[in-house]
Amino acid sequence: MNKEYTVTRSLSPLLGAVACLIVMIAVGLLAPAAQAAEEAWHGIDARQEMPDVLLGPWKADIAASHYTDPPPRKALRFFSYTEGGKVLVSFMTLNAKGQFSSGHWSASVDGTPGIEYHSQGGSIPFNVVYFTKVDDYDYHLVVKRNGKVEITADYSLSKDGRTLSYRYGDNVIVYHRWNMMD
């Protein structure tokens, strides 16, 4: 009998067992999330803490905004909800040089730390965010990287729900409701 065949044949049951173990671990890790989705929610839900008018797509009005660096060509922000009663914020920017960046973060509105993923970091958590409700129209955001504060920002939603201002440092970005048609 060929030596190569013998080694491969003896490894086949071992490889099969390892593959089976990997599948069992994956299923075991996903099972709590699936079970949670089937159970009634018992925590504080961001929907109880934020106005519905904040949800959805927002597009930066570059002309109405003030940037300390060259302004981007486009900037978009999307507000939604995610697991655990958290707010989910996704963003995309096309900078002045034509480079695209994107990311998302989710956090509770009580300042509990949340994780931000950014295209610069790939699948590795990029920042830790702390999102706090000030009142129904104002929210405070602190962004840390490696334990150091990178950004302290404030979101302000207009009373009519048509304008969202995002302020950090000397930057003021004015967003308007976006119908996703332009």
N, C-alpha and C positions, 0 to 999 in steps of 0.2 A: 504494500500500500504506500502511496506517495506521502512523504512527510508533511508537505504543505496541506494536503487534504485532511490529514489526521489532526493537525493543529486547528484548522478552520472548523472542522467538524466538532472538535472538543470545545471550541469557543462559542459555537452557535447557541447552545443552551444558556451559557453565561450571558451573552449579548441579549438574548430573549428575556432573561430574568431582569437584566438592567433596564431594558426598554419598558417592561411591565412595571417595574418599581417607579420609573419616571412618570409614567401615566398615572399610577396610583397617587403619587405625591401631587401631581398637577390637579387631579380631581379633588383630592383632599383640601388643597388650598382654595379651590374655586367653590367648593360646597358651602362654606359659610356665607359667601356673597350671594349665592343662589338662594339659600335658605332665608337670608335677610330680606331679599326681594319679595319673598312670599309672605312674610310676616307683616303685621301692622306696624307703622312707624310710631315710636314713642318719645322721640327727642324734640328739641326745638328746631323747627323747620324755618329756613331762611324765607320761605314764602309768607310766614307770619311776621317777618321783620323788615321786609323790603316791599316797596310798591311794585305792582305788576308792570307799570309803565317803564321801569328800568330795564325790563327784560327785552332781549332781542338785539338786532344789529344797530351799531352806531358808526358813523363815518366822520372822520375829522374834517373840519372846515379849516383848511390850511391857511387861507387868507385871513380868517378871523382869529387865528391862534398866534401865540408868541413863543418862539423857540430861541434858546440861547445858541444852539448849533444850527447849521443849515437845516431848514425844514424838510420833512420827508415829502415824497411825491404823493403818497397815500398812507393813511393809517386807519385801521378798522378795529373795533372792539365789540365783543358779543357778550352779553350777560345772560346767564341761564342758571339752572340749579343742578346739583349733582347729589351723590349719595351722602347720607348722614346729615341731611338738612343744610348743606353748604351751598354757597354761591360759587358758580363756575364762571370765570372770566377768561375768554380767549382773545388773543390779539394778533394782528398781522400788520406789518409795516413794510413799505417799499421806500427805502431811504433816498436821499438826494443823489446818491451815486448809482441808484438802480439796484441795490442789493436788498434782497428779501429776508425778513426775519419774522418769526412767529413764536407763539408760546401760549401757555395757559396755566392758570392756577385755580385752586379751590380752597375756600376757607369758610369757617363759621363767621357770623357777623359779630361775635363776642370777643374777637381778638385772639382766639385760639390759633396757634401757628398752623399754617397750611404750606403745601409745597408748590413751587412754581417750576414748570419745565419750560425750557427755552431752546430754540433751534441752535443756539451756540453751545448748549450743553448736551444735546442729543437726548438719550434716555436717562441721563444722570440728573437728579434734582439740581436745579440751578440756583434757586433762591428759597428763602423761607419768608412767607408773607403773613402779616397780621392785619386783619380787616375788621374794623370796628364801626358800628352804627353810631352816629352822633345824634341824628334825628331822621325823620322820614325822607329827607332830601339830601342829607350830608353824611359822608362816610370818610373815615380816615384809614390810610394804608401805610404800613411800614414794611419795607423790603430789606431783608438782610442777606448777605452772602458771607459765608465763612465767619459768622458771628458778628460781622460789622454792618452797621446801617448803611445801605446803598442809596435808598430813596425814602423820603417821608413825603407822602402825597395826600391830597384831598380830592374827593369826587363831590361835585355839587350838581344835583338834578334841579332843573327849573320847575317852578310850580305847575306849569302847563305840560311838563313831561316831554318837551320837544328838544331841549338842549341839555347836554351833559358837559360840565367843565371838569377837567382833570389838571390839577396844579401840583407841580413839584419843582422845588428850587425857584428859579425865575421863569420857568416854562408854564404856559397856560395853554392847554389844548382844548379847543371847543369842538365838541361832537354834536352832530344833529342826527335825528332818527334817519335811518337809511332804509330805503325801500328795495335795495339790492338790484336796482335797474340801471345804475350807471357805474 
